[in-house]
Amino acid sequence: MVRKRTTDLPGSSEGSESQEASSGEQRPPMQGGRGWGHQRGGYGGRGTGGRGPPPQYQAVPPEYQQVRGVGGRGPPPQYQAPPPEHQQGRGAGGGYQQGAMMGRGIPIAGPPSRPPAPDLNQATQSMYTARVAPQRPVVLTAGSSSSSQSQGPVEKISSQLGEVNLQQQIQPASSKSVRFPRRPGQGSNGTRCLVKANHFFAELPNKDFHQYDVTITPEVTSRGVNRAVIHQLVKLYRESHLGKRLPAYDGRKSLYTAGPLPFDRQEFKIKLVDEEDGHGSTRRERNFNVAIKFAARADLHHLDMFLRGRQPDAPQEALQVLDIVLRELPTSRYCPVGRSFYAPGLGRRQPLGDGLESWRGFYQSIRPTQMGLSLNIDMSSTAFIEPLLVIDFVTKLLNRDVTARPLCDPDRVKIKKALRGVKVEVTHRGNMRRKYRISGLTSQATQDLTFPVDERGTMKSVVEYFRETYGFVIQHTQWPCLQVGNAQRPNYLPMEVCKIVEGQRYSKRLNEKQITALLKVTCQRPNERENDILQTVKHNNYANDPYAVEFGLKISDRLAQVEARVLPPPWLKYHDSGREKDCLPQVGQWNMVNKRMVNGGRVNSWTCINFIRNIQDTSARNFCRELVAMCASSGMEFNPDPIVPLYTGRADQLERILKARYHEAISKLPPERKELDLLIVLLPDNNGSLYGDLKRICETELGIVSQCCLQKHVYRMSKQYLANVALKINVKVGGRNTVLRDALSGRIPLVCDRPTIIFGADVTHPHPGEDSSPSIAAVVASQDWPEITKYAGLVSAQAHRQELIQDLYKTWQDPVKGTMHGGMIKELLISFRKATGQKPQRIIFYRDGVSEGQFSQVLLYELDAIRKACASLEPNYQPTVTFVVVQKRHHTRLFSSNHNDRNSVDRSGNILPGTVVDSKICHPTEFDFYLCSHAGIQGTSRPAHYHVLWDENKFTADALQTLTNNLCYTYARCTRSVSIVPPAYYAHLAAFRARFYMEPETSDSGSMSSAAVGRGGGVSGARSSRVPSANSAVRPLPQLRENVKRVMFYC
């Protein structure tokens, strides 16, 4: 090893109007709303006039503008504005002032429009309006601006709401005060059956748990070192000083015991022998001072009361203790990652490629349920770095003979990104295997590195130093050295003397090949997964776990038997011109044979561009002809001839080709219709950044809806594939594939009785390793009622890893017009009003991607935003809201009680689609349920978990479960029911698409410059993973073109 005095300098899937009248069905009577005329006025209210918005925030046509409104310059630029007919040109007068805080440190723009109830009683619309005195619109003189001295109608509503006493309810002071709705009883619809769940009953211990604060000095950041210190302390002092108690330790600041220790405060001196230096040499000894001080008692009585439904709040401290107790033994045996544990001995290692391998393990978590405490156990796999010599790892990473030629800059970038943060041990010092963590690479080759050996500045080369000191001859002198340690005192190690330490999880992004290999490992049929879970429980042997015994925890070794119901599939409506006008799906699927789309879209002008090199133009034209024929036979009105002939081009000329073909097509269109309805694009199977670049250019620059088809499908040209692509094309040009028959006949409770809008929302975060890339928020909302099939979507960039959707409601100050109101909710409400002629009287909000720990924060922030968006449109306008979180990243799995019963499983061996569970393994008191709405294809199906956080619409269990299940049959991209409710699915697709709109990355800021590193680690035009720091603004996404916004472009 060589220490240098100064740091080494660094070098370098896919627009005409819907023909709604074609179905021949009658809609339920539409209900207008006070203050919302069908012809004029929109969301009424009066305010001051002013200048219009800037180009990126275009005004709505005059008939959808308010008579007088407070205009403004548009919202902050990162907001993705909707098309003109979805927008409000001049906002309502007044507005909330920024700066109030709700919850624990969450910035909230003012007080909520309606106080969230601290108990489980939630206000209905009738309760709300009955207690608020009618508001008379405030008329302001034109040219005046709103200020804090003159309250507008929104502020007046807010201030009156602050005085309203809804059954003595008070606004929660923090997220801890929020009460989620109680379960309104269990559902009864469907065919009853029994299923098994991977939950194991845990008997609540009858012991007092004590918590102690632990202070270890000198302080270390490694949990492993902390655990080693406490392990040594227990080993030395358990009998003499700890009252023979066996404590559980969280690895940080807390120690737990079953009963009190014989002291309230005690200090211990611990000597830890560092094992990192191996055997046969003097090992480093470190001295620690450990102070243990009594902190509190964990009250299991409150946990017992909570499990019995007699206390609303889950005592998180008690649950945390139980979780830590059950983690103690596996933490010492295996490699912990989050709530999972991995080890080579828990299953066969499988290579993933590029120096990675998969390890098998298990997930474990204690949960409060209706049956009491439950231990959730599931199988898990993840990627680890192979414990190879670094030189061998690099050979696998680059997939070539590394001695054949020197490393180029892209190679160095790839190596640095893969090895940064990895722990290695040296091999050139015999048994002394000192460990280091890699921080980078040197910019110079090993043969060029020198360092001073004395105070006179005598220089010696690294190659010479290793030969003289260790008798080690460095072979790869043209390679860079590894940089280890910190930047102030960097050390340099030749790659060939370092070996990767075993047991390091790979936390960066996997490439497609590695993801495929990992999925293949984790894919297990239900009966195999169930057997593995039972074997894991048997292997863990909780009955003899010393920590579980010490704390009195008893874990069952049997899967929980749970009552379930299989909900019937809904009837689907197709066009009357088809041989089959209605369809009843069988086991979660159906097909388009003898059916025609209920509202076929129209494609008058289209063309095709081919980027596949080895395909003849005749084959490409033949594919287009077959695709057009499939669209036409499925019910679309499709011009068989392209507006300009098919063009074959090179991928590296993408932008030039797209713009040239677009302008040629536009020049041939009549003046009254200067829009290209559809672009069909044929792409190679492995196309790098081509797909993303194409979508960005088409949707944000040219205003083209596109459908991409991969080479393998162009060759095969299967009817099933063409039928699926036709479904996507239809919704992209404004059509509808199918609708629920019950929607047309007005038989969907709490949807058809009055105008209802259904939202879906999701936030997608950057991949691991991209530590500065922004998060993308997407919100979609239904644009047809009562069919609830078409969804408009908006997207925006927000701060890195920010889960709360920042742009739901926004205010900004205009120097002339005062406080302006906008945001995604407001624009989508206006869009709904434009599309249906109705204002929504009910909102159902499906929110994806929220973990349990964020429930309160997300509800407080986002419900408040919904309230303010509504109030900014019209005084007293507060539609009733139901807020439902959709979770897929959980570990509950449901198995058939009899895997051999053909009537209780689908073809993949999974439980039947429509299986719903709302008992036993669900929350003790709150309104949640598991729904497996889809048929399995391979592996074990994961049910979606729906948790209601707010419900002013007073859904019954049957009503919400049936609505959610039925919506899963309206997903536009296939003739199968899907695993999560479509609005949440669409929001995810829109957010994923928006990531392609970000600016391309220019370089890696490492020891080399130049090439951008693609998603798989190779050189390509990758999307950006760089934004300014948290203190600066997030770079806005480019604006979608107006004609693209009108349709479901993200499908």
CORNORQUI-V462083 format. One record per helix or strand of 3 or more residues. SS is the DSSP state (helix for helix, strand for strand). FROM is the first residue (numbers start at 0). TO is the last residue. If there is no record, write none. Layout:
# CORNORQUI-V462083
ss/from/to
SS/FROM/TO
SS/FROM/TO
This chain:
# CORNORQUI-V462083
ss/from/to
helix/19/22
helix/61/63
helix/83/85
helix/124/130
helix/152/162
helix/174/176
strand/190/196
strand/198/202
strand/208/216
helix/222/236
strand/253/257
strand/264/272
helix/274/276
strand/284/297
helix/299/306
helix/315/332
strand/334/336
strand/339/341
helix/343/345
strand/349/352
strand/355/368
strand/371/384
helix/389/397
helix/408/418
strand/422/425
strand/434/444
helix/445/447
strand/449/451
strand/458/460
helix/461/469
strand/479/483
strand/490/493
helix/494/496
strand/497/499
helix/511/521
helix/525/539
helix/541/543
helix/545/550
strand/559/565
strand/570/572
strand/581/583
strand/605/609
helix/616/632
helix/650/666
strand/677/682
helix/689/701
strand/705/709
helix/710/715
helix/718/731
helix/740/743
strand/755/763
strand/774/781
strand/790/797
strand/809/813
strand/817/821
helix/823/835
strand/841/847
helix/851/872
strand/879/886
strand/893/895
strand/914/916
strand/927/931
strand/943/950
helix/956/966
helix/981/996
helix/1041/1044
